[in-house]
Amino acid sequence: MTDSASVTPRRGLSLFLQTPPDASPGRSYAQALDVIEQAERIGYEVAWIAEAHFAPIGLPSALAFLAAAAQRTRSIRLGTAVVPLVFDHPLRLAETAAVTDHLSGGRLEFGVGKSNGHGFSTLAFAAFRLSEGDKDTLYAETLAELKHVLGGTLEGGEKPLHVYPPPQALLSRLWQATATPANAEAIGRAGDGLLLHRLAFEGETGPVQSALIDRYLDAYTAEAAPRIGVSRSVLPAASRAEALALIDADFARNPVQYTGFGASSPREFLDRSNVYYGTVEEIAERLAADEAVTRSTDYLFSIPLPNGSPEFDESLRLIADELYPRLPLGAAQFA
């Protein structure tokens, strides 16, 4: 467990982790847990972990992983980004999330979503014997039932059933991911947090997502302050050339990780997957011009390098110590 009692979390600074499939899953998960401990020591406020089934993300149960992370950390908040609801039973999911939340001392941030599109989740729908064409309806039904269960009381015939452990606190820490205006509006009406991906396929990411934020805020009427989490992938280095050299070296070791987005080279992958790379100053300038980033309450930073490598660790530090203070949330905290 990390000794983080004297570390003040930096408001809105989050780490977004993925665990690619590995010949040794235990090793991959252990490396990710080590990274979360390191992030806590540095002062990250939240560590988010991705979940997927039959996909390049090798973690099918984010809540199980975060239950382990809860036992190795004290202060860093722990988030799912995201649990694809359509593949879970809402009662079992609520119970598991409640167990994880109580094990963490109330640190769980519960992010949910429909599943990634563009063919990313097609195999999962087939494996679970569901129709991908029905995902909107399946999601709406599962989400409604999940929220009902998180209320803590179910009909049980002669007497009500009380969900154990008590899950009610998670209702105020529920986030939904979306890439569509109608869903953003619905999330705003619900008063949930809004999670945005690092890439918009409909056009330039910043303006597209800023329009989603408009729809979210226009519909928002809850008493609690709106929560907007934006994911961005960054690779800080001494120069753009050095950042490219880091990716080239990793590509030589593990080329399968760069086959997405139709890219034929590491540089094309960086551009197509919307990775901001170069010096801290260059990345800060791009983020400052990103309309969605400047309107967000939480920055979810991912690093396109192997978890726990020396280069990853240095990027983790640079983001917290040099990039974050240059951004609106960091500048406000250090003013």
C-alpha positions in Angstrom: 0.0 0.0 0.0 1.3 3.4 -0.9 2.1 6.0 1.8 0.1 8.9 0.3 -1.2 10.5 3.5 0.7 13.8 2.8 -0.1 14.0 -0.9 -2.9 16.4 -1.9 -4.8 15.0 -4.9 -4.7 17.4 -7.9 -8.3 18.3 -8.7 -9.4 16.8 -12.0 -6.1 15.1 -12.8 -6.9 11.5 -13.8 -5.0 8.6 -15.3 -6.8 6.4 -17.8 -5.3 2.9 -18.1 -5.7 0.1 -20.5 -4.4 -3.5 -20.0 -3.7 -5.0 -23.5 -3.9 -8.8 -23.7 -0.7 -10.4 -22.5 0.7 -13.9 -22.4 0.8 -13.4 -18.7 -2.4 -11.7 -17.6 -1.3 -11.7 -14.0 1.8 -9.8 -14.9 -0.1 -7.3 -16.9 -2.6 -6.6 -14.1 0.3 -6.4 -11.6 2.0 -3.7 -13.7 -1.2 -1.7 -13.9 -1.7 -1.9 -10.1 1.9 -0.7 -9.7 1.1 2.3 -12.0 -2.0 3.2 -9.9 0.1 3.2 -6.7 2.6 5.4 -8.4 -0.1 7.8 -9.7 -1.4 8.1 -6.1 2.1 9.0 -4.9 2.4 11.7 -7.5 -1.0 13.2 -6.7 -3.4 12.0 -9.4 -7.0 12.3 -8.2 -8.6 9.4 -10.1 -7.3 6.2 -11.8 -9.7 5.0 -14.5 -9.5 1.5 -16.0 -11.0 0.3 -19.3 -13.1 -2.8 -19.6 -13.9 -4.8 -22.7 -14.8 -8.3 -23.9 -13.0 -10.1 -26.8 -11.1 -7.0 -27.7 -7.6 -5.5 -27.6 -8.4 -4.5 -24.0 -7.5 -7.5 -21.8 -9.7 -6.7 -18.8 -13.2 -8.1 -18.8 -14.0 -7.1 -15.2 -12.9 -3.6 -14.2 -14.6 -3.9 -10.8 -12.7 -7.0 -9.8 -9.5 -5.2 -10.8 -10.4 -2.0 -8.8 -11.2 -4.1 -5.7 -7.6 -5.2 -5.8 -6.4 -1.6 -6.4 -8.5 -0.5 -3.4 -6.4 -2.7 -1.1 -3.1 -1.2 -2.4 -4.1 2.5 -2.2 -5.5 4.9 0.3 -6.7 8.2 -1.4 -6.8 7.9 -5.1 -10.3 7.5 -6.5 -10.9 4.5 -8.7 -13.1 4.6 -11.8 -14.5 2.3 -14.5 -14.2 3.7 -18.0 -16.4 2.1 -18.7 -18.5 -1.0 -17.8 -20.5 -1.9 -21.0 -23.9 -2.4 -19.3 -25.5 -4.6 -21.9 -23.3 -7.6 -21.0 -24.2 -7.6 -17.3 -27.2 -8.3 -15.1 -28.0 -5.0 -13.3 -28.6 -6.6 -9.9 -25.3 -8.5 -9.9 -23.5 -5.5 -11.3 -24.8 -3.2 -8.6 -23.9 -5.7 -5.9 -20.3 -6.1 -7.3 -19.9 -2.3 -7.6 -21.2 -1.9 -4.0 -18.7 -4.4 -2.7 -15.8 -2.6 -4.6 -17.0 0.7 -3.3 -17.1 -0.4 0.3 -13.7 -2.1 0.0 -12.3 1.2 -1.2 -13.9 3.3 1.5 -16.2 5.0 -0.9 -13.7 5.8 -3.6 -15.4 4.2 -6.6 -16.4 6.4 -9.6 -18.9 4.2 -11.6 -18.6 4.8 -15.3 -20.9 2.9 -17.6 -21.6 2.9 -21.4 -23.3 1.1 -24.3 -20.0 -0.4 -25.7 -17.7 0.9 -28.3 -18.9 1.1 -31.9 -17.2 0.8 -35.2 -16.9 -3.0 -34.9 -14.9 -2.9 -31.6 -17.7 -4.7 -29.7 -19.1 -6.9 -32.5 -17.4 -10.1 -31.2 -18.7 -9.4 -27.7 -22.3 -9.1 -28.8 -21.9 -12.4 -30.7 -20.4 -14.1 -27.7 -23.1 -12.9 -25.3 -25.7 -13.9 -27.9 -27.1 -10.4 -28.2 -27.9 -8.3 -31.3 -25.6 -5.3 -31.7 -28.5 -3.6 -33.5 -30.5 -3.7 -30.3 -27.8 -2.1 -28.1 -29.7 1.2 -27.6 -32.7 -0.5 -26.3 -30.7 -3.0 -24.2 -28.7 -0.1 -22.7 -31.7 2.0 -21.8 -33.4 -1.0 -20.1 -30.3 -2.1 -18.2 -29.5 1.4 -17.1 -33.0 2.0 -15.8 -32.9 -1.2 -13.8 -29.3 -0.6 -12.5 -30.4 2.8 -11.1 -33.4 1.2 -9.5 -31.2 -1.4 -7.9 -28.7 1.3 -6.8 -31.7 2.8 -4.9 -31.2 0.0 -2.5 -34.7 -1.5 -2.2 -36.4 -4.1 -4.4 -39.8 -5.7 -4.4 -39.6 -9.1 -2.7 -43.1 -10.4 -2.5 -44.3 -10.1 1.1 -41.6 -7.8 2.1 -39.0 -5.5 0.4 -35.5 -6.7 -0.3 -32.6 -4.5 0.7 -29.5 -4.7 -1.5 -26.3 -5.6 0.4 -23.9 -4.0 0.8 -25.8 -0.7 0.6 -25.2 0.8 -2.9 -27.1 4.1 -2.7 -24.0 6.3 -2.5 -23.0 5.2 -6.1 -26.0 7.0 -7.6 -24.2 10.3 -7.1 -21.0 8.9 -8.6 -22.5 7.5 -11.8 -21.0 8.5 -15.1 -22.2 7.8 -18.6 -20.1 7.7 -21.7 -21.5 8.8 -25.0 -20.7 10.2 -28.5 -24.2 11.3 -29.6 -26.1 14.5 -28.9 -29.3 12.8 -27.8 -27.5 10.7 -25.3 -25.5 13.7 -24.0 -28.8 15.5 -23.4 -30.3 12.5 -21.6 -27.2 12.2 -19.4 -27.6 15.9 -18.5 -31.3 15.4 -17.6 -30.3 12.5 -15.4 -27.7 14.5 -13.5 -25.0 11.9 -14.2 -21.4 12.7 -15.1 -20.5 12.9 -18.8 -17.5 10.9 -20.1 -16.1 11.7 -23.5 -13.7 9.5 -25.6 -10.3 10.7 -26.8 -11.5 10.7 -30.4 -14.6 11.8 -32.3 -15.2 10.0 -35.5 -17.7 12.6 -36.7 -15.2 15.4 -37.2 -12.6 17.4 -35.3 -12.7 16.1 -31.7 -12.7 19.3 -29.7 -15.6 21.0 -31.6 -17.7 17.8 -31.9 -17.4 17.1 -28.1 -17.9 20.8 -27.2 -21.3 20.5 -28.9 -22.1 17.4 -26.8 -21.2 19.4 -23.7 -23.6 22.1 -24.8 -26.4 19.5 -25.0 -25.4 18.1 -21.7 -25.3 21.4 -19.8 -28.5 22.7 -21.5 -30.4 19.7 -20.1 -28.7 19.7 -16.7 -30.9 20.6 -13.7 -29.5 18.6 -10.8 -28.4 20.5 -7.7 -24.9 18.9 -7.7 -22.3 20.5 -10.0 -22.0 19.0 -13.5 -19.2 16.6 -14.1 -17.5 16.4 -17.5 -14.6 14.0 -18.0 -12.7 14.2 -21.2 -10.2 11.5 -22.3 -7.0 12.6 -24.1 -3.9 10.6 -25.0 -0.6 12.4 -24.6 3.0 11.6 -25.0 5.4 14.3 -23.6 9.0 14.2 -24.5 12.0 16.6 -25.1 10.8 17.1 -28.7 8.3 15.7 -31.2 11.2 13.7 -32.7 11.9 12.1 -29.4 8.2 11.3 -28.9 8.2 9.6 -32.3 11.3 7.7 -31.4 9.6 6.3 -28.3 6.7 5.1 -30.3 9.0 3.6 -33.0 10.8 1.6 -30.4 7.6 0.3 -28.9 6.2 -0.5 -32.4 9.3 -2.7 -33.0 8.6 -4.6 -29.8 4.8 -4.9 -30.1 3.5 -4.0 -33.6 0.0 -5.6 -33.0 -0.9 -2.7 -30.7 -0.6 -0.2 -33.6 -3.0 -2.0 -36.1 -6.0 0.1 -35.1 -7.5 3.1 -36.9 -6.2 1.8 -40.3 -2.7 3.1 -39.6 0.3 1.8 -41.5 3.0 3.4 -39.3 3.4 4.6 -35.7 3.2 8.3 -36.7 0.0 7.6 -38.7 -1.4 5.8 -35.6 -0.6 8.8 -33.4 -2.3 11.2 -35.8 -5.4 9.0 -36.5 -5.9 8.1 -32.8 -5.6 11.8 -31.7 -2.5 11.5 -29.6 -1.0 14.8 -28.6 2.8 14.4 -28.6 5.9 16.6 -28.4 7.2 18.9 -25.7 5.1 19.7 -22.6 4.6 23.2 -24.0 3.4 22.0 -27.4 0.9 19.6 -25.8 -0.3 22.2 -23.4 -0.9 24.6 -26.4 -2.9 21.9 -28.2 -5.0 21.1 -25.1 -5.6 24.8 -24.5 -7.1 25.0 -28.0 -9.2 21.9 -27.5 -12.8 23.2 -26.9 -13.8 20.1 -25.0 -10.8 20.1 -22.7 -11.2 23.7 -21.6 -14.8 23.0 -20.6 -14.2 19.8 -18.6 -14.0 19.2 -14.9 -11.8 16.1 -15.2 -8.9 15.3 -17.5 -8.4 11.5 -18.2 -4.9 11.2 -19.5 -3.7 8.0 -21.2 -0.1 7.3 -22.3 0.5 5.3 -25.5 3.4 3.3 -24.0 3.6 0.0 -22.1 2.4 0.3 -18.5 5.2 0.5 -16.0 8.0 1.0 -18.5 10.6 3.7 -17.6 9.3 5.9 -20.4 5.7 5.5 -19.2 6.7 6.4 -15.7 8.5 9.5 -16.9 5.4 10.6 -18.9 3.2 10.0 -15.8 5.4 12.4 -13.9 5.6 15.0 -16.6 1.9 15.1 -17.0 1.4 15.7 -13.3 4.3 18.1 -12.6 4.6 20.0 -15.8 1.6 19.6 -18.1 -1.3 19.8 -15.6 -0.2 23.1 -14.0 -0.4 24.7 -17.5 -4.0 23.7 -18.0 -7.1 25.5 -16.6 -7.8 23.1 -13.7 -4.1 23.0 -12.7 -3.6 26.8 -13.1 -6.6 27.4 -10.9 -5.3 25.0 -8.2 -1.8 26.4 -8.1 -2.9 30.1 -8.4 
